[in-house]
Amino acid sequence: MPVRIKQLLIAVAAALILAVAFAGYLQPAFVVDLANRIILCF
């Protein structure tokens, strides 16, 4: 895989992670619900 494509994929993944974190601040109840669902799996 060329280096340019690899860098682009890393940048897109980082942007996606930041977008999810930002969305969590907009709807904290959703994040709490998601965390509770993950915890209840164990």
C-alpha positions in Angstrom: 0.0 0.0 0.0 1.4 3.4 -0.9 2.4 5.7 1.9 0.1 8.4 0.7 -3.0 6.2 0.9 -1.9 4.9 4.4 -1.6 8.5 5.7 -5.0 9.3 4.3 -6.6 6.3 6.0 -5.0 7.3 9.3 -6.3 10.8 9.0 -9.8 9.7 8.2 -9.8 7.3 11.1 -8.6 10.0 13.5 -11.2 12.4 12.2 -13.9 9.8 12.7 -12.8 9.2 16.3 -12.8 12.9 17.0 -16.3 13.3 15.5 -17.6 10.5 17.7 -16.0 12.2 20.8 -17.5 15.5 19.8 -21.0 13.9 19.3 -20.6 12.5 22.8 -20.4 16.0 24.3 -23.5 17.0 22.4 -25.6 14.1 23.7 -24.1 12.9 27.0 -27.1 10.7 27.8 -26.3 8.6 24.7 -22.8 8.0 25.8 -23.9 7.0 29.3 -26.4 4.6 27.8 -23.8 3.1 25.5 -21.4 2.7 28.4 -24.1 1.0 30.4 -24.8 -1.4 27.6 -21.1 -2.3 27.2 -20.7 -2.8 31.0 -23.8 -5.1 31.2 -22.1 -7.4 28.7 -19.6 -8.5 31.3 
